[in-house]
Amino acid sequence: MPLTIDIAVASVDGGLPSSELIERWIGAALEAGAPRPDAEVSVCIVDEAESQALNHRYRGKDKPTNVLSFPAELPEELELPLLGDLVVCAPVVAREAKEQGKSPEAHWAHMLVHGTLHLLGYDHIDPEEADQMESLETRILTRLNYPAPYDEAPIPGESQPTGQIQTHER
């Protein structure tokens, strides 16, 4: 599948994934979520101030968030492969990975898979749709050899109940 990814970095945060990894993660989500003959996705990696401004403007939430998805709204007659834009906040992703006991790479993979599925029309507002989306995310990420994203990471020295789900903002 021809996949075009435009990446713009507007963050001074270090530890960013390579363009090859970003392409791998988005490609896996496209393949599993809705195979397309071709696709174009723009990825912008931002800092907290820009994420907060965009989240406030488009979602009415005055705080930075991990990933925002902006599906392309093109007239059908244009027949362009543009799926849309993903805006990822590097500091939020790094902080969440640490708080959740996940590797930064695994959490970046999850955020890009999650965002790409939103571009394909998946959502998690309704509990049934959330279950479908989270199940698909888990399948994609485990096929990429990452841990299941909604399993809680054990806290060293603390006993954890099994079957817990790691929640994320809905």
N, C-alpha and C positions, 0 to 999 in steps of 0.2 A: 504494500500500500504506500503510494507516494505521500509522504508526510512532510509538510513545511512548518517549521517552528521558528518564529521570530522571537528572540530573547533580548530584552532590554533590562539593564541593571541600573537601578536608581537608589541603591542602598550601599552604605559603606560597611555593612556587616560582612564579616568573613565567613568562611565555611560553607560557601554556596556550592551546590552540586554542579557537575560539568554539564555542558550542553548535550553530551551523549547520554547521560543518565536521564536528563529531562525528556529527551526524545524517546528513550526506552519506556519510561513510565507513561507518558501520554499515549504513545503507540499501543501499549498493552491495554490501556483503558478504552481506546477507540476500537481495538480488535474485539474486546469482550463486550463492550457496551452497545455498539452499533457499527458494525463493519461498514466502511465507506471506501469507495474507489480512491479517493484522495481527500486530504484535509489540510487546512491551514489554521494554526493556532498561534496567537501572540501571547507571550509570557512576559510580564513585567514584574521584576523583583524590586520591592519598595521598602522604605523605612516606616516606622510607626506613625509619623505625622501624616504621610500621604495615605496610608491605609486607613487611618482614623477619618481623614477628610472624605475619602471615597465611601467608606462604610456609613458615615453620617449622611452624606448626600444621597446615596442610592438605597440605603436600608433603614435610615432613621436611627441608627445606633451610633452614639458618639464615643466610640472606642475603636482601637485598631483590632483587626481580626486576621486570622491566619491566611485565608484565601477568599477572594471574590471572583465570581464568574460572570462574565458579560457575554451571553450568547449573541451571535450576529443576527440581526433582524433585517434580512435582505429580501427584496421582492423575489418571488419564485422564478420569474422570467430571467433573472440574472444568472442563475446556475453557477455560482461561484463556490469554491470549496471552503470558504472561510467559515469556521465554526464559531470563533469569537475570541475573547481575551480572558486571560487569567492574570490576576494581580495577587502576588504572594508577598506577604510581609515577612522578610527574613528574620527580624528580631523576635517576632511572635512565634514563628515556627521553631526557632532555637530554644526559646523559653519553654514552650509546650513540650518539646522533646525531653528536655531536662526534667520538668515537673512530672511527666508521665513515665519516666524511666525508659525512654525509647532512644534508639540511636538517632542522631540527626538525619542520617540518610534515609532510614525507614520512615521517619515522620515527613520528610520532604516528599518521598515517594507517595505516601498516603495523601498528602495535600494536593499533589498534582493529579493523581488518579481521581480523587474526590472532585476537584474542580472540573476536570475534563468530563466526568459523568454529568455534572450540572450542565455543561455546554451541550451535551447530548439529550438533555431534557429530563434527566433523573432529578428527583428531589427528595427531601426528608421532612417535609412539613407534616404530612399525614403519616401516622404510625405504620400503616401497611406499606406505603412507599418507602419509608425509612428502612424498614426491615429488608425490602428488596434491594435498595441501594447499598446498605451496609453489607449485605450478603455478597453482592457483586464486588464491592471493594475488597472484601476479605478474600474472595477467590482470586482476584487479580493479584493482590499483594502476596499471597502465599505462593502463587505460581511464579512470582518473581523472587521467591526465597526470602521474603520478609515475614516477620511475625504478623499474626492476625491483628489488625489495627484497633479493634475494640476490646481486646482482652486487657485487663489491668495488669500492669507490671507489678511483680511482688516488691514490697518494701522490705529491704534487708532487716532481718530480725523480727519481722512482724508476720503473724499467721494471717493468711488471706482466704476468704471463702472462695469456693470455685464457682464458675458460671457468672461472674460479674462482668458487666459491660462497661467499657470506658465511654463516658458520655462526651458529646461535643455539642457545641451551640447549634440549636435547631431554629 
